[in-house]
Amino acid sequence: MGVHTDMYDDDSLEWESVRIDNSRPPLRWLANLAGHFASNAMMRMFDREENGIDSSFGYRIDGFIWEKLWPIYDRWGTFYHMKTEIEE
């Protein structure tokens, strides 16, 4: 739906932030909320794998949350893309 850019210029680093809106506000807000919960579930899964408890019920629940909510965010949420260039 829209692409917004922010620029930052320093002596040694130049970057541009591009915001990509995939839908209109009410749907985008709900999709971004779903993305928040999906990302938290994925981080809990990584933590459980690191601690060796990846066969627990909570791990499967977090996987289910990720599997159901992430496609909603991927389709209608807001993404940010960073473009960087380092000047020498």
PDB file of N, CA, C and O in Angstrom:
ATOM      1  N   MET A   1       0.807  -1.172   0.000  1.00  0.00           N
ATOM      2  CA  MET A   1       0.000   0.000   0.000  1.00  0.00           C
ATOM      3  C   MET A   1       0.860   1.248   0.000  1.00  0.00           C
ATOM      4  O   MET A   1       0.524   2.245  -0.639  1.00  0.00           O
ATOM      5  N   GLY A   2       1.960   1.190   0.712  1.00  0.00           N
ATOM      6  CA  GLY A   2       2.781   2.385   0.743  1.00  0.00           C
ATOM      7  C   GLY A   2       4.208   2.071   1.108  1.00  0.00           C
ATOM      8  O   GLY A   2       4.491   1.069   1.764  1.00  0.00           O
ATOM      9  N   VAL A   3       5.104   2.933   0.680  1.00  0.00           N
ATOM     10  CA  VAL A   3       6.508   2.810   1.011  1.00  0.00           C
ATOM     11  C   VAL A   3       6.957   4.164   1.541  1.00  0.00           C
ATOM     12  O   VAL A   3       6.794   5.188   0.877  1.00  0.00           O
ATOM     13  N   HIS A   4       7.523   4.161   2.740  1.00  0.00           N
ATOM     14  CA  HIS A   4       7.998   5.384   3.368  1.00  0.00           C
ATOM     15  C   HIS A   4       9.503   5.260   3.577  1.00  0.00           C
ATOM     16  O   HIS A   4       9.987   4.176   3.904  1.00  0.00           O
ATOM     17  N   THR A   5      10.245   6.334   3.397  1.00  0.00           N
ATOM     18  CA  THR A   5      11.690   6.275   3.576  1.00  0.00           C
ATOM     19  C   THR A   5      12.144   7.325   4.579  1.00  0.00           C
ATOM     20  O   THR A   5      11.597   8.426   4.635  1.00  0.00           O
ATOM     21  N   ASP A   6      13.144   6.971   5.363  1.00  0.00           N
ATOM     22  CA  ASP A   6      13.841   7.884   6.260  1.00  0.00           C
ATOM     23  C   ASP A   6      15.312   7.781   5.923  1.00  0.00           C
ATOM     24  O   ASP A   6      15.824   6.686   5.692  1.00  0.00           O
ATOM     25  N   MET A   7      15.997   8.911   5.893  1.00  0.00           N
ATOM     26  CA  MET A   7      17.424   8.910   5.558  1.00  0.00           C
ATOM     27  C   MET A   7      18.219   9.420   6.750  1.00  0.00           C
ATOM     28  O   MET A   7      17.757  10.294   7.482  1.00  0.00           O
ATOM     29  N   TYR A   8      19.400   8.880   6.941  1.00  0.00           N
ATOM     30  CA  TYR A   8      20.320   9.336   7.965  1.00  0.00           C
ATOM     31  C   TYR A   8      21.690   9.402   7.313  1.00  0.00           C
ATOM     32  O   TYR A   8      22.117   8.454   6.653  1.00  0.00           O
ATOM     33  N   ASP A   9      22.366  10.503   7.495  1.00  0.00           N
ATOM     34  CA  ASP A   9      23.679  10.665   6.868  1.00  0.00           C
ATOM     35  C   ASP A   9      24.678  11.072   7.935  1.00  0.00           C
ATOM     36  O   ASP A   9      24.488  12.076   8.621  1.00  0.00           O
ATOM     37  N   ASP A  10      25.722  10.308   8.072  1.00  0.00           N
ATOM     38  CA  ASP A  10      26.816  10.593   8.992  1.00  0.00           C
ATOM     39  C   ASP A  10      28.083  10.670   8.157  1.00  0.00           C
ATOM     40  O   ASP A  10      28.043  10.416   6.953  1.00  0.00           O
ATOM     41  N   ASP A  11      29.202  11.015   8.773  1.00  0.00           N
ATOM     42  CA  ASP A  11      30.449  11.099   8.019  1.00  0.00           C
ATOM     43  C   ASP A  11      30.892   9.745   7.476  1.00  0.00           C
ATOM     44  O   ASP A  11      31.431   9.670   6.372  1.00  0.00           O
ATOM     45  N   SER A  12      30.669   8.674   8.240  1.00  0.00           N
ATOM     46  CA  SER A  12      31.183   7.377   7.828  1.00  0.00           C
ATOM     47  C   SER A  12      30.106   6.374   7.425  1.00  0.00           C
ATOM     48  O   SER A  12      30.417   5.374   6.778  1.00  0.00           O
ATOM     49  N   LEU A  13      28.860   6.615   7.788  1.00  0.00           N
ATOM     50  CA  LEU A  13      27.820   5.636   7.529  1.00  0.00           C
ATOM     51  C   LEU A  13      26.592   6.335   6.966  1.00  0.00           C
ATOM     52  O   LEU A  13      26.150   7.358   7.488  1.00  0.00           O
ATOM     53  N   GLU A  14      26.057   5.780   5.910  1.00  0.00           N
ATOM     54  CA  GLU A  14      24.834   6.304   5.322  1.00  0.00           C
ATOM     55  C   GLU A  14      23.836   5.161   5.254  1.00  0.00           C
ATOM     56  O   GLU A  14      24.147   4.085   4.744  1.00  0.00           O
ATOM     57  N   TRP A  15      22.621   5.399   5.775  1.00  0.00           N
ATOM     58  CA  TRP A  15      21.620   4.348   5.709  1.00  0.00           C
ATOM     59  C   TRP A  15      20.260   4.941   5.395  1.00  0.00           C
ATOM     60  O   TRP A  15      19.986   6.117   5.638  1.00  0.00           O
ATOM     61  N   GLU A  16      19.442   4.098   4.858  1.00  0.00           N
ATOM     62  CA  GLU A  16      18.089   4.476   4.493  1.00  0.00           C
ATOM     63  C   GLU A  16      17.141   3.401   5.013  1.00  0.00           C
ATOM     64  O   GLU A  16      17.358   2.210   4.791  1.00  0.00           O
ATOM     65  N   SER A  17      16.104   3.823   5.697  1.00  0.00           N
ATOM     66  CA  SER A  17      15.102   2.907   6.217  1.00  0.00           C
ATOM     67  C   SER A  17      13.871   2.988   5.322  1.00  0.00           C
ATOM     68  O   SER A  17      13.336   4.071   5.082  1.00  0.00           O
ATOM     69  N   VAL A  18      13.432   1.848   4.838  1.00  0.00           N
ATOM     70  CA  VAL A  18      12.261   1.804   3.975  1.00  0.00           C
ATOM     71  C   VAL A  18      11.174   1.011   4.698  1.00  0.00           C
ATOM     72  O   VAL A  18      11.372  -0.153   5.046  1.00  0.00           O
ATOM     73  N   ARG A  19      10.029   1.650   4.920  1.00  0.00           N
ATOM     74  CA  ARG A  19       8.885   0.991   5.549  1.00  0.00           C
ATOM     75  C   ARG A  19       7.911   0.566   4.470  1.00  0.00           C
ATOM     76  O   ARG A  19       7.483   1.380   3.652  1.00  0.00           O
ATOM     77  N   ILE A  20       7.562  -0.709   4.468  1.00  0.00           N
ATOM     78  CA  ILE A  20       6.672  -1.256   3.451  1.00  0.00           C
ATOM     79  C   ILE A  20       5.363  -1.644   4.121  1.00  0.00           C
ATOM     80  O   ILE A  20       5.323  -2.584   4.915  1.00  0.00           O
ATOM     81  N   ASP A  21       4.289  -0.920   3.804  1.00  0.00           N
ATOM     82  CA  ASP A  21       2.964  -1.214   4.338  1.00  0.00           C
ATOM     83  C   ASP A  21       2.237  -2.113   3.347  1.00  0.00           C
ATOM     84  O   ASP A  21       2.081  -1.759   2.178  1.00  0.00           O
ATOM     85  N   ASN A  22       1.793  -3.274   3.816  1.00  0.00           N
ATOM     86  CA  ASN A  22       1.129  -4.233   2.931  1.00  0.00           C
ATOM     87  C   ASN A  22      -0.387  -4.144   2.948  1.00  0.00           C
ATOM     88  O   ASN A  22      -1.048  -4.866   2.202  1.00  0.00           O
ATOM     89  N   SER A  23      -0.958  -3.274   3.783  1.00  0.00           N
ATOM     90  CA  SER A  23      -2.415  -3.160   3.844  1.00  0.00           C
ATOM     91  C   SER A  23      -2.798  -1.821   4.463  1.00  0.00           C
ATOM     92  O   SER A  23      -1.935  -1.033   4.851  1.00  0.00           O
ATOM     93  N   ARG A  24      -4.083  -1.579   4.549  1.00  0.00           N
ATOM     94  CA  ARG A  24      -4.592  -0.343   5.153  1.00  0.00           C
ATOM     95  C   ARG A  24      -4.646  -0.476   6.676  1.00  0.00           C
ATOM     96  O   ARG A  24      -4.602  -1.587   7.204  1.00  0.00           O
ATOM     97  N   PRO A  25      -4.743   0.664   7.387  1.00  0.00           N
ATOM     98  CA  PRO A  25      -4.572   0.668   8.839  1.00  0.00           C
ATOM     99  C   PRO A  25      -5.311  -0.374   9.677  1.00  0.00           C
ATOM    100  O   PRO A  25      -4.621  -1.086  10.408  1.00  0.00           O
ATOM    101  N   PRO A  26      -6.623  -0.544   9.656  1.00  0.00           N
ATOM    102  CA  PRO A  26      -7.191  -1.495  10.629  1.00  0.00           C
ATOM    103  C   PRO A  26      -6.638  -2.911  10.477  1.00  0.00           C
ATOM    104  O   PRO A  26      -6.305  -3.557  11.470  1.00  0.00           O
ATOM    105  N   LEU A  27      -6.541  -3.390   9.256  1.00  0.00           N
ATOM    106  CA  LEU A  27      -6.003  -4.727   9.022  1.00  0.00           C
ATOM    107  C   LEU A  27      -4.507  -4.772   9.337  1.00  0.00           C
ATOM    108  O   LEU A  27      -4.024  -5.757   9.895  1.00  0.00           O
ATOM    109  N   ARG A  28      -3.779  -3.727   8.988  1.00  0.00           N
ATOM    110  CA  ARG A  28      -2.342  -3.674   9.253  1.00  0.00           C
ATOM    111  C   ARG A  28      -2.071  -3.707  10.749  1.00  0.00           C
ATOM    112  O   ARG A  28      -1.132  -4.373  11.186  1.00  0.00           O
ATOM    113  N   TRP A  29      -2.879  -2.996  11.554  1.00  0.00           N
ATOM    114  CA  TRP A  29      -2.678  -2.997  13.005  1.00  0.00           C
ATOM    115  C   TRP A  29      -2.876  -4.389  13.580  1.00  0.00           C
ATOM    116  O   TRP A  29      -2.090  -4.830  14.419  1.00  0.00           O
ATOM    117  N   LEU A  30      -3.915  -5.085  13.141  1.00  0.00           N
ATOM    118  CA  LEU A  30      -4.153  -6.446  13.632  1.00  0.00           C
ATOM    119  C   LEU A  30      -3.047  -7.397  13.182  1.00  0.00           C
ATOM    120  O   LEU A  30      -2.622  -8.267  13.941  1.00  0.00           O
ATOM    121  N   ALA A  31      -2.586  -7.227  11.949  1.00  0.00           N
ATOM    122  CA  ALA A  31      -1.509  -8.081  11.441  1.00  0.00           C
ATOM    123  C   ALA A  31      -0.209  -7.816  12.203  1.00  0.00           C
ATOM    124  O   ALA A  31       0.532  -8.753  12.500  1.00  0.00           O
ATOM    125  N   ASN A  32       0.073  -6.562  12.520  1.00  0.00           N
ATOM    126  CA  ASN A  32       1.280  -6.244  13.295  1.00  0.00           C
ATOM    127  C   ASN A  32       1.196  -6.819  14.707  1.00  0.00           C
ATOM    128  O   ASN A  32       2.207  -7.250  15.260  1.00  0.00           O
ATOM    129  N   LEU A  33      -0.004  -6.827  15.295  1.00  0.00           N
ATOM    130  CA  LEU A  33      -0.189  -7.443  16.607  1.00  0.00           C
ATOM    131  C   LEU A  33       0.042  -8.954  16.523  1.00  0.00           C
ATOM    132  O   LEU A  33       0.677  -9.538  17.402  1.00  0.00           O
ATOM    133  N   ALA A  34      -0.473  -9.579  15.472  1.00  0.00           N
ATOM    134  CA  ALA A  34      -0.236 -11.017  15.272  1.00  0.00           C
ATOM    135  C   ALA A  34       1.251 -11.288  15.098  1.00  0.00           C
ATOM    136  O   ALA A  34       1.760 -12.283  15.613  1.00  0.00           O
ATOM    137  N   GLY A  35       1.960 -10.414  14.376  1.00  0.00           N
ATOM    138  CA  GLY A  35       3.401 -10.563  14.202  1.00  0.00           C
ATOM    139  C   GLY A  35       4.153 -10.448  15.509  1.00  0.00           C
ATOM    140  O   GLY A  35       5.157 -11.131  15.713  1.00  0.00           O
ATOM    141  N   HIS A  36       3.674  -9.584  16.402  1.00  0.00           N
ATOM    142  CA  HIS A  36       4.299  -9.439  17.720  1.00  0.00           C
ATOM    143  C   HIS A  36       4.205 -10.747  18.500  1.00  0.00           C
ATOM    144  O   HIS A  36       5.201 -11.220  19.048  1.00  0.00           O
ATOM    145  N   PHE A  37       3.003 -11.332  18.549  1.00  0.00           N
ATOM    146  CA  PHE A  37       2.829 -12.591  19.275  1.00  0.00           C
ATOM    147  C   PHE A  37       3.596 -13.739  18.611  1.00  0.00           C
ATOM    148  O   PHE A  37       4.148 -14.596  19.301  1.00  0.00           O
ATOM    149  N   ALA A  38       3.630 -13.756  17.283  1.00  0.00           N
ATOM    150  CA  ALA A  38       4.362 -14.809  16.575  1.00  0.00           C
ATOM    151  C   ALA A  38       5.859 -14.706  16.840  1.00  0.00           C
ATOM    152  O   ALA A  38       6.520 -15.724  17.044  1.00  0.00           O
ATOM    153  N   SER A  39       6.396 -13.503  16.840  1.00  0.00           N
ATOM    154  CA  SER A  39       7.829 -13.322  17.098  1.00  0.00           C
ATOM    155  C   SER A  39       8.198 -13.727  18.518  1.00  0.00           C
ATOM    156  O   SER A  39       9.237 -14.345  18.745  1.00  0.00           O
ATOM    157  N   ASN A  40       7.334 -13.372  19.478  1.00  0.00           N
ATOM    158  CA  ASN A  40       7.595 -13.786  20.861  1.00  0.00           C
ATOM    159  C   ASN A  40       7.573 -15.302  20.997  1.00  0.00           C
ATOM    160  O   ASN A  40       8.389 -15.869  21.724  1.00  0.00           O
ATOM    161  N   ALA A  41       6.648 -15.965  20.307  1.00  0.00           N
ATOM    162  CA  ALA A  41       6.587 -17.429  20.351  1.00  0.00           C
ATOM    163  C   ALA A  41       7.858 -18.034  19.755  1.00  0.00           C
ATOM    164  O   ALA A  41       8.383 -19.014  20.283  1.00  0.00           O
ATOM    165  N   MET A  42       8.349 -17.461  18.668  1.00  0.00           N
ATOM    166  CA  MET A  42       9.574 -17.985  18.055  1.00  0.00           C
ATOM    167  C   MET A  42      10.779 -17.786  18.988  1.00  0.00           C
ATOM    168  O   MET A  42      11.644 -18.658  19.075  1.00  0.00           O
ATOM    169  N   MET A  43      10.837 -16.660  19.673  1.00  0.00           N
ATOM    170  CA  MET A  43      11.951 -16.433  20.599  1.00  0.00           C
ATOM    171  C   MET A  43      11.895 -17.422  21.767  1.00  0.00           C
ATOM    172  O   MET A  43      12.932 -17.907  22.219  1.00  0.00           O
ATOM    173  N   ARG A  44      10.690 -17.720  22.255  1.00  0.00           N
ATOM    174  CA  ARG A  44      10.567 -18.734  23.317  1.00  0.00           C
ATOM    175  C   ARG A  44      11.001 -20.105  22.806  1.00  0.00           C
ATOM    176  O   ARG A  44      11.611 -20.877  23.546  1.00  0.00           O
ATOM    177  N   MET A  45      10.691 -20.412  21.548  1.00  0.00           N
ATOM    178  CA  MET A  45      11.136 -21.688  20.965  1.00  0.00           C
ATOM    179  C   MET A  45      12.655 -21.756  20.895  1.00  0.00           C
ATOM    180  O   MET A  45      13.243 -22.786  21.227  1.00  0.00           O
ATOM    181  N   PHE A  46      13.301 -20.666  20.465  1.00  0.00           N
ATOM    182  CA  PHE A  46      14.766 -20.638  20.418  1.00  0.00           C
ATOM    183  C   PHE A  46      15.348 -20.833  21.813  1.00  0.00           C
ATOM    184  O   PHE A  46      16.331 -21.554  21.985  1.00  0.00           O
ATOM    185  N   ASP A  47      14.741 -20.193  22.805  1.00  0.00           N
ATOM    186  CA  ASP A  47      15.230 -20.315  24.177  1.00  0.00           C
ATOM    187  C   ASP A  47      15.089 -21.752  24.681  1.00  0.00           C
ATOM    188  O   ASP A  47      15.988 -22.283  25.333  1.00  0.00           O
ATOM    189  N   ARG A  48      13.968 -22.363  24.376  1.00  0.00           N
ATOM    190  CA  ARG A  48      13.768 -23.756  24.814  1.00  0.00           C
ATOM    191  C   ARG A  48      14.737 -24.702  24.113  1.00  0.00           C
ATOM    192  O   ARG A  48      15.239 -25.638  24.736  1.00  0.00           O
ATOM    193  N   GLU A  49      15.011 -24.473  22.826  1.00  0.00           N
ATOM    194  CA  GLU A  49      15.981 -25.310  22.111  1.00  0.00           C
ATOM    195  C   GLU A  49      17.364 -25.162  22.714  1.00  0.00           C
ATOM    196  O   GLU A  49      18.096 -26.142  22.856  1.00  0.00           O
ATOM    197  N   GLU A  50      17.724 -23.932  23.070  1.00  0.00           N
ATOM    198  CA  GLU A  50      19.037 -23.676  23.648  1.00  0.00           C
ATOM    199  C   GLU A  50      19.198 -24.393  24.978  1.00  0.00           C
ATOM    200  O   GLU A  50      20.288 -24.862  25.308  1.00  0.00           O
ATOM    201  N   ASN A  51      18.120 -24.479  25.740  1.00  0.00           N
ATOM    202  CA  ASN A  51      18.173 -25.122  27.057  1.00  0.00           C
ATOM    203  C   ASN A  51      17.883 -26.616  27.002  1.00  0.00           C
ATOM    204  O   ASN A  51      17.853 -27.274  28.042  1.00  0.00           O
ATOM    205  N   GLY A  52      17.669 -27.160  25.814  1.00  0.00           N
ATOM    206  CA  GLY A  52      17.492 -28.594  25.660  1.00  0.00           C
ATOM    207  C   GLY A  52      16.112 -29.109  26.035  1.00  0.00           C
ATOM    208  O   GLY A  52      15.966 -30.298  26.318  1.00  0.00           O
ATOM    209  N   ILE A  53      15.110 -28.264  26.047  1.00  0.00           N
ATOM    210  CA  ILE A  53      13.755 -28.722  26.378  1.00  0.00           C
ATOM    211  C   ILE A  53      12.830 -28.543  25.181  1.00  0.00           C
ATOM    212  O   ILE A  53      11.707 -28.057  25.314  1.00  0.00           O
ATOM    213  N   ASP A  54      13.321 -28.941  24.011  1.00  0.00           N
ATOM    214  CA  ASP A  54      12.548 -28.737  22.789  1.00  0.00           C
ATOM    215  C   ASP A  54      11.505 -29.824  22.534  1.00  0.00           C
ATOM    216  O   ASP A  54      10.875 -29.830  21.477  1.00  0.00           O
ATOM    217  N   SER A  55      11.316 -30.732  23.470  1.00  0.00           N
ATOM    218  CA  SER A  55      10.262 -31.738  23.292  1.00  0.00           C
ATOM    219  C   SER A  55       9.099 -31.493  24.248  1.00  0.00           C
ATOM    220  O   SER A  55       8.255 -32.371  24.430  1.00  0.00           O
ATOM    221  N   SER A  56       9.044 -30.327  24.852  1.00  0.00           N
ATOM    222  CA  SER A  56       7.997 -30.037  25.836  1.00  0.00           C
ATOM    223  C   SER A  56       6.693 -29.615  25.160  1.00  0.00           C
ATOM    224  O   SER A  56       6.660 -29.315  23.966  1.00  0.00           O
ATOM    225  N   PHE A  57       5.633 -29.600  25.943  1.00  0.00           N
ATOM    226  CA  PHE A  57       4.325 -29.180  25.449  1.00  0.00           C
ATOM    227  C   PHE A  57       4.343 -27.693  25.087  1.00  0.00           C
ATOM    228  O   PHE A  57       3.737 -27.287  24.096  1.00  0.00           O
ATOM    229  N   GLY A  58       5.029 -26.891  25.881  1.00  0.00           N
ATOM    230  CA  GLY A  58       5.130 -25.452  25.612  1.00  0.00           C
ATOM    231  C   GLY A  58       5.820 -25.170  24.285  1.00  0.00           C
ATOM    232  O   GLY A  58       5.460 -24.225  23.582  1.00  0.00           O
ATOM    233  N   TYR A  59       6.809 -25.985  23.943  1.00  0.00           N
ATOM    234  CA  TYR A  59       7.505 -25.835  22.660  1.00  0.00           C
ATOM    235  C   TYR A  59       6.539 -26.065  21.503  1.00  0.00           C
ATOM    236  O   TYR A  59       6.557 -25.332  20.514  1.00  0.00           O
ATOM    237  N   ARG A  60       5.698 -27.086  21.634  1.00  0.00           N
ATOM    238  CA  ARG A  60       4.719 -27.372  20.580  1.00  0.00           C
ATOM    239  C   ARG A  60       3.654 -26.285  20.489  1.00  0.00           C
ATOM    240  O   ARG A  60       3.214 -25.944  19.391  1.00  0.00           O
ATOM    241  N   ILE A  61       3.239 -25.742  21.615  1.00  0.00           N
ATOM    242  CA  ILE A  61       2.262 -24.649  21.617  1.00  0.00           C
ATOM    243  C   ILE A  61       2.856 -23.414  20.938  1.00  0.00           C
ATOM    244  O   ILE A  61       2.194 -22.773  20.122  1.00  0.00           O
ATOM    245  N   ASP A  62       4.099 -23.084  21.274  1.00  0.00           N
ATOM    246  CA  ASP A  62       4.748 -21.935  20.640  1.00  0.00           C
ATOM    247  C   ASP A  62       4.911 -22.151  19.135  1.00  0.00           C
ATOM    248  O   ASP A  62       4.773 -21.213  18.350  1.00  0.00           O
ATOM    249  N   GLY A  63       5.204 -23.383  18.742  1.00  0.00           N
ATOM    250  CA  GLY A  63       5.289 -23.688  17.315  1.00  0.00           C
ATOM    251  C   GLY A  63       3.951 -23.514  16.617  1.00  0.00           C
ATOM    252  O   GLY A  63       3.890 -23.035  15.485  1.00  0.00           O
ATOM    253  N   PHE A  64       2.878 -23.904  17.297  1.00  0.00           N
ATOM    254  CA  PHE A  64       1.537 -23.733  16.752  1.00  0.00           C
ATOM    255  C   PHE A  64       1.195 -22.245  16.603  1.00  0.00           C
ATOM    256  O   PHE A  64       0.648 -21.827  15.582  1.00  0.00           O
ATOM    257  N   ILE A  65       1.520 -21.452  17.626  1.00  0.00           N
ATOM    258  CA  ILE A  65       1.271 -20.000  17.574  1.00  0.00           C
ATOM    259  C   ILE A  65       2.032 -19.387  16.408  1.00  0.00           C
ATOM    260  O   ILE A  65       1.483 -18.586  15.652  1.00  0.00           O
ATOM    261  N   TRP A  66       3.298 -19.764  16.266  1.00  0.00           N
ATOM    262  CA  TRP A  66       4.116 -19.237  15.169  1.00  0.00           C
ATOM    263  C   TRP A  66       3.526 -19.621  13.809  1.00  0.00           C
ATOM    264  O   TRP A  66       3.421 -18.789  12.908  1.00  0.00           O
ATOM    265  N   GLU A  67       3.146 -20.890  13.679  1.00  0.00           N
ATOM    266  CA  GLU A  67       2.641 -21.392  12.408  1.00  0.00           C
ATOM    267  C   GLU A  67       1.336 -20.707  11.987  1.00  0.00           C
ATOM    268  O   GLU A  67       1.104 -20.499  10.796  1.00  0.00           O
ATOM    269  N   LYS A  68       0.494 -20.359  12.945  1.00  0.00           N
ATOM    270  CA  LYS A  68      -0.801 -19.759  12.617  1.00  0.00           C
ATOM    271  C   LYS A  68      -0.745 -18.240  12.475  1.00  0.00           C
ATOM    272  O   LYS A  68      -1.456 -17.683  11.639  1.00  0.00           O
ATOM    273  N   LEU A  69       0.082 -17.556  13.269  1.00  0.00           N
ATOM    274  CA  LEU A  69       0.078 -16.092  13.265  1.00  0.00           C
ATOM    275  C   LEU A  69       1.077 -15.463  12.300  1.00  0.00           C
ATOM    276  O   LEU A  69       0.825 -14.375  11.781  1.00  0.00           O
ATOM    277  N   TRP A  70       2.197 -16.120  12.051  1.00  0.00           N
ATOM    278  CA  TRP A  70       3.201 -15.503  11.183  1.00  0.00           C
ATOM    279  C   TRP A  70       2.708 -15.273   9.751  1.00  0.00           C
ATOM    280  O   TRP A  70       3.007 -14.217   9.194  1.00  0.00           O
ATOM    281  N   PRO A  71       1.970 -16.197   9.120  1.00  0.00           N
ATOM    282  CA  PRO A  71       1.473 -15.913   7.761  1.00  0.00           C
ATOM    283  C   PRO A  71       0.565 -14.690   7.690  1.00  0.00           C
ATOM    284  O   PRO A  71       0.532 -14.009   6.665  1.00  0.00           O
ATOM    285  N   ILE A  72      -0.171 -14.399   8.762  1.00  0.00           N
ATOM    286  CA  ILE A  72      -1.016 -13.200   8.792  1.00  0.00           C
ATOM    287  C   ILE A  72      -0.145 -11.959   8.733  1.00  0.00           C
ATOM    288  O   ILE A  72      -0.416 -11.036   7.965  1.00  0.00           O
ATOM    289  N   TYR A  73       0.909 -11.939   9.551  1.00  0.00           N
ATOM    290  CA  TYR A  73       1.821 -10.798   9.548  1.00  0.00           C
ATOM    291  C   TYR A  73       2.570 -10.695   8.223  1.00  0.00           C
ATOM    292  O   TYR A  73       2.761  -9.602   7.690  1.00  0.00           O
ATOM    293  N   ASP A  74       2.983 -11.829   7.705  1.00  0.00           N
ATOM    294  CA  ASP A  74       3.737 -11.848   6.452  1.00  0.00           C
ATOM    295  C   ASP A  74       2.913 -11.297   5.295  1.00  0.00           C
ATOM    296  O   ASP A  74       3.456 -10.660   4.392  1.00  0.00           O
ATOM    297  N   ARG A  75       1.628 -11.534   5.316  1.00  0.00           N
ATOM    298  CA  ARG A  75       0.751 -11.091   4.214  1.00  0.00           C
ATOM    299  C   ARG A  75       0.320  -9.633   4.360  1.00  0.00           C
ATOM    300  O   ARG A  75       0.317  -8.891   3.379  1.00  0.00           O
ATOM    301  N   TRP A  76      -0.053  -9.205   5.605  1.00  0.00           N
ATOM    302  CA  TRP A  76      -0.670  -7.891   5.765  1.00  0.00           C
ATOM    303  C   TRP A  76       0.086  -6.952   6.703  1.00  0.00           C
ATOM    304  O   TRP A  76      -0.363  -5.823   6.904  1.00  0.00           O
ATOM    305  N   GLY A  77       1.190  -7.358   7.273  1.00  0.00           N
ATOM    306  CA  GLY A  77       1.898  -6.532   8.247  1.00  0.00           C
ATOM    307  C   GLY A  77       2.824  -5.502   7.613  1.00  0.00           C
ATOM    308  O   GLY A  77       2.897  -5.377   6.390  1.00  0.00           O
ATOM    309  N   THR A  78       3.525  -4.768   8.466  1.00  0.00           N
ATOM    310  CA  THR A  78       4.470  -3.738   8.051  1.00  0.00           C
ATOM    311  C   THR A  78       5.887  -4.276   8.184  1.00  0.00           C
ATOM    312  O   THR A  78       6.261  -4.797   9.234  1.00  0.00           O
ATOM    313  N   PHE A  79       6.668  -4.151   7.130  1.00  0.00           N
ATOM    314  CA  PHE A  79       8.059  -4.583   7.152  1.00  0.00           C
ATOM    315  C   PHE A  79       8.982  -3.382   7.012  1.00  0.00           C
ATOM    316  O   PHE A  79       8.610  -2.365   6.427  1.00  0.00           O
ATOM    317  N   TYR A  80      10.175  -3.507   7.549  1.00  0.00           N
ATOM    318  CA  TYR A  80      11.186  -2.463   7.428  1.00  0.00           C
ATOM    319  C   TYR A  80      12.397  -3.054   6.731  1.00  0.00           C
ATOM    320  O   TYR A  80      12.837  -4.157   7.057  1.00  0.00           O
ATOM    321  N   HIS A  81      12.924  -2.329   5.788  1.00  0.00           N
ATOM    322  CA  HIS A  81      14.111  -2.759   5.053  1.00  0.00           C
ATOM    323  C   HIS A  81      15.175  -1.679   5.223  1.00  0.00           C
ATOM    324  O   HIS A  81      14.918  -0.505   4.957  1.00  0.00           O
ATOM    325  N   MET A  82      16.359  -2.072   5.663  1.00  0.00           N
ATOM    326  CA  MET A  82      17.464  -1.130   5.884  1.00  0.00           C
ATOM    327  C   MET A  82      18.473  -1.255   4.746  1.00  0.00           C
ATOM    328  O   MET A  82      18.945  -2.346   4.428  1.00  0.00           O
ATOM    329  N   LYS A  83      18.786  -0.130   4.152  1.00  0.00           N
ATOM    330  CA  LYS A  83      19.822  -0.074   3.127  1.00  0.00           C
ATOM    331  C   LYS A  83      20.996   0.702   3.716  1.00  0.00           C
ATOM    332  O   LYS A  83      20.838   1.856   4.114  1.00  0.00           O
ATOM    333  N   THR A  84      22.169   0.079   3.773  1.00  0.00           N
ATOM    334  CA  THR A  84      23.332   0.760   4.348  1.00  0.00           C
ATOM    335  C   THR A  84      24.469   0.795   3.345  1.00  0.00           C
ATOM    336  O   THR A  84      24.640  -0.108   2.526  1.00  0.00           O
ATOM    337  N   GLU A  85      25.225   1.850   3.436  1.00  0.00           N
ATOM    338  CA  GLU A  85      26.447   1.982   2.660  1.00  0.00           C
ATOM    339  C   GLU A  85      27.511   2.598   3.543  1.00  0.00           C
ATOM    340  O   GLU A  85      27.274   3.634   4.164  1.00  0.00           O
ATOM    341  N   ILE A  86      28.674   1.981   3.611  1.00  0.00           N
ATOM    342  CA  ILE A  86      29.769   2.510   4.405  1.00  0.00           C
ATOM    343  C   ILE A  86      30.747   3.199   3.469  1.00  0.00           C
ATOM    344  O   ILE A  86      31.267   2.595   2.531  1.00  0.00           O
ATOM    345  N   GLU A  87      30.982   4.455   3.736  1.00  0.00           N
ATOM    346  CA  GLU A  87      31.927   5.214   2.914  1.00  0.00           C
ATOM    347  C   GLU A  87      33.306   5.121   3.531  1.00  0.00           C
ATOM    348  O   GLU A  87      33.455   5.203   4.751  1.00  0.00           O
ATOM    349  N   GLU A  88      34.308   4.953   2.699  1.00  0.00           N
ATOM    350  CA  GLU A  88      35.687   4.875   3.211  1.00  0.00           C
ATOM    351  C   GLU A  88      36.468   6.083   2.803  1.00  0.00           C
ATOM    352  O   GLU A  88      37.647   6.199   3.139  1.00  0.00           O
TER     353      GLU A  88
END
